[in-house]
Amino acid sequence: MNADHGGSSPHRFGPARHLRTRVKVLPEHARGHNRALVLQTLFHNGAMSRADLSRETGLTRVTISDLVGEFIADGIVVEKGIRETTGPGKPPILIDIDRDGHRIVGIDLSGPGAFEGALLSLDGEVLERREVPRPSGGTAAYEAVRALADELLSLSTAPVLGVGVGAPGIVRSDGLVLSSPNLDWTDFPLERLLSAALDLPVLVRNDANAAVLAEYTFGQARADMLLVKVGRGVGAGLISDSQPLVGSRFAAGEIGHVVVGTDGGPRCACGRDGCLEAWLSASTLRARIADAAPEEREAVLHDAGVRLGIGIAPIVAALDLSEIVLSGPADLLDGTLIEAATRTLAERTLEGVYDDVVIRLTAQKDIVLRGAAVMVLSSQLGVS
Ligand SMILES: [Zn+2]
């Protein structure tokens, strides 16, 4: 069990807020909107009475009563007994999302050596964990994902809401992997195949786009944030004004192969010199530190931080971001590297405007697995 997900509230969620969608809620969608609002409120506040729920959401008691009745019939919400009161009148019955009655399967295909999977609670807590050695790619990779999902599903003693998968590469919004060189997949319909094989809702998204959702829902993230995931490669997920940004090519946040600077730099796997990934990926940093004299270690990390600052400065300015969150090895990222990036960002953006932008390391463990859980929560319950 992983209890390391921060926060002191008994529900362990961040502030109650909803990922906004670009679609305006039309009258015929009002009911769906109200359903999501009620579940979102319960998700972040925990057990409460129907009267509290009405007050909190601004919906009438009658509407709340109807919706809660439906949720209870569907098995999504349960009554949790009565609240102890000293005042007069009938003590209210508390209701909550049936957190013990459902599970989510999350899978992370971005690790260097293994595909990792977990059975998670609705609160994003890892209950069971399994992994399989990373196959070379292609069909073997698909079979490995499917076997891992099957195994995790067999471990669940409660109904599973769905399966979320974070995959390296460019992933379309219907879960078709357009391109993943790491997994040797091109136009690979992972979401459709897996959903048919498992007979469950499946969501497949880019790993960094999954990670940014975990930070948003379970972390203390702000509404305008870039999450930079540093591993074998470098990728990023974006949330702007509480909306996930994916882009028309589904490639928003693909900053790893942006050349940072005009003075060359280390040779990148893509063949160019000086890509952000060639400066910053965990594997490159470890190799460069191993090659350097011990006293040069800080200089290597400092250089990587400067290049990160150069890379993110125009993004911060274009989107007016509040926060840059890094996910990756703390021994490399924390300290010198983040300090250099923060200084570089300040030097390269308009003085007095972006002074309060924070660059920090995430506190989230299993960030892709937990982000995959948010994908399922968001698609199945409208909760994020
Ligand atoms: Zn490159």
Residues whose N, C-alpha, C, O or C-beta is under 5 A from the ligand:
A	BS01	ZN	G256 H257 C268 A269 C270 R272 C275
